[in-house]
């Protein structure tokens, strides 16, 4: 697949209560220690690889979370016919982008 990540929305994961990150062709994470740069990457790892890469526990749920639910939503852009075929039911015919 050659799709591009356009945006990531993360809710209630570790130190990230509600975060929306937009991606460009090249995106850098810069900031002081403890603000969530690595946590964004961990959330993406969990999104793509699930429990086989990162087993989540109650400690991974943000302290302000209501209901204890972690959510990671990724918006892909620039879908081709092949990408839509690989994504199956997640990408309707003719869709240029999709959020999962």
C-alpha positions as CSV (number, residue, x, y, z in Angstrom):
1,X,0.0,0.0,0.0
2,X,1.2,3.5,-0.7
3,X,-1.4,5.4,1.3
4,X,-0.4,8.4,3.3
5,X,-1.4,9.1,6.9
6,X,-3.1,12.4,6.9
7,X,-4.3,12.7,10.5
8,X,-4.3,10.8,13.8
9,X,-6.8,11.3,16.6
10,X,-5.8,9.7,20.0
11,X,-8.0,9.7,23.0
12,X,-7.3,8.4,26.5
13,X,-3.9,6.8,25.8
14,X,-1.3,7.2,28.5
15,X,-0.6,11.0,28.9
16,X,-2.7,11.9,25.8
17,X,-6.3,12.7,26.8
18,X,-7.5,14.1,23.4
19,X,-4.9,14.8,20.7
20,X,-5.3,15.4,17.0
21,X,-2.1,15.3,14.9
22,X,-2.0,16.4,11.3
23,X,0.7,14.9,9.1
24,X,2.5,16.4,6.1
25,X,4.9,14.7,3.7
26,X,7.5,15.0,6.5
27,X,6.4,15.4,10.1
28,X,8.7,16.0,13.1
29,X,7.8,15.7,16.8
30,X,9.7,18.3,18.8
31,X,9.1,19.1,22.5
32,X,10.2,18.6,26.0
33,X,10.4,15.3,27.8
34,X,7.0,13.9,28.9
35,X,4.7,15.7,26.5
36,X,3.7,12.6,24.5
37,X,6.0,12.4,21.4
38,X,6.8,8.7,21.9
39,X,3.2,8.0,23.0
40,X,1.9,9.1,19.6
41,X,4.3,6.6,18.0
42,X,3.2,3.9,20.5
43,X,-0.4,4.5,19.7
44,X,0.3,4.1,16.0
45,X,2.2,0.9,16.7
46,X,-0.8,-0.4,18.6
47,X,-3.2,0.7,15.8
48,X,-1.2,-1.1,13.1
49,X,0.1,-4.1,15.0
50,X,-2.4,-4.6,17.8
51,X,-1.7,-6.7,20.9
52,X,1.1,-8.6,19.2
53,X,3.2,-5.4,19.3
54,X,1.9,-3.6,22.4
55,X,-0.3,-5.2,25.1
56,X,-2.4,-2.6,26.7
57,X,-3.3,-2.5,30.4
58,X,-5.3,-0.3,32.8
59,X,-2.2,1.8,33.3
60,X,-2.3,2.8,29.6
61,X,-5.7,4.5,30.1
62,X,-5.6,8.3,30.7
63,X,-6.6,9.3,34.3
64,X,-9.4,11.6,32.9
65,X,-10.9,8.9,30.7
66,X,-14.6,8.2,31.2
67,X,-15.3,4.5,30.8
68,X,-11.7,3.5,30.4
69,X,-11.8,3.3,26.6
70,X,-8.7,4.1,24.4
71,X,-9.3,5.2,20.9
72,X,-6.9,5.6,18.0
73,X,-8.3,6.8,14.7
74,X,-6.1,7.1,11.6
75,X,-7.1,9.0,8.5
76,X,-5.5,7.8,5.3
77,X,-5.3,10.0,2.1
78,X,-4.4,9.4,-1.5
79,X,-6.1,5.9,-1.8
80,X,-5.6,4.0,-5.1
81,X,-7.8,1.2,-6.4
82,X,-5.3,-1.2,-5.0
83,X,-5.4,0.4,-1.6
84,X,-9.2,0.3,-1.5
85,X,-9.0,-3.4,-2.4
86,X,-6.5,-4.1,0.4
87,X,-8.6,-2.1,2.9
88,X,-11.8,-3.9,1.9
89,X,-14.9,-2.8,3.7
90,X,-13.0,0.0,5.3
91,X,-12.6,1.9,2.0
92,X,-15.7,2.4,-0.2
93,X,-15.3,2.3,-4.0
94,X,-14.0,5.7,-5.3
95,X,-13.0,7.0,-1.8
96,X,-9.8,9.1,-1.9
97,X,-9.5,9.1,1.9
98,X,-10.8,7.0,4.8
99,X,-10.7,7.1,8.6
100,X,-10.3,3.9,10.5
